[in-house]
Amino acid sequence: MADAFHLGLRLNVDSANVAKDLSALDDEKMALESIYCDAFTEKLSNKSWELKFFLPHLLKYLPAETGAAAKRTQVSFY
């Protein structure tokens, strides 16, 4: 949030811990990309990922008027 609004907040951070966290984050990103292929996208580098799934078995719980439109769309989780 500070990046988005340029709040200029300063934190005391240990650079070794930051490097370890970024390495773990890259490992997790590579795993998700290999598992979900096109369903996984990175919106903001190292900040926001998106997974898109089509879940037809959940469409039966939607009202009839929205069910037809929902069959053409994907569900996104952020």
Secondary structure as the mmCIF struct_conf table of DSSP 4:
data_model
#
loop_
_struct_conf.conf_type_id
_struct_conf.id
_struct_conf.beg_label_comp_id
_struct_conf.beg_label_asym_id
_struct_conf.beg_label_seq_id
_struct_conf.end_label_comp_id
_struct_conf.end_label_asym_id
_struct_conf.end_label_seq_id
HELX_RH_AL_P HELX_RH_AL_P1 ALA A 2 PHE A 5
TURN_TY1_P TURN_TY1_P1 HIS A 6 HIS A 6
HELX_RH_AL_P HELX_RH_AL_P2 SER A 15 TYR A 36
HELX_RH_3T_P HELX_RH_3T_P1 CYS A 37 ALA A 39
STRN STRN1 PHE A 40 LEU A 44
TURN_TY1_P TURN_TY1_P2 SER A 45 LYS A 47
STRN STRN2 SER A 48 PHE A 53
HELX_RH_3T_P HELX_RH_3T_P2 PRO A 56 TYR A 61
BEND BEND1 LEU A 62 LEU A 62
HELX_RH_AL_P HELX_RH_AL_P3 ALA A 64 ALA A 70
TURN_TY1_P TURN_TY1_P3 LYS A 71 ARG A 72
BEND BEND2 THR A 73 THR A 73
STRN STRN3 VAL A 75 PHE A 77
#
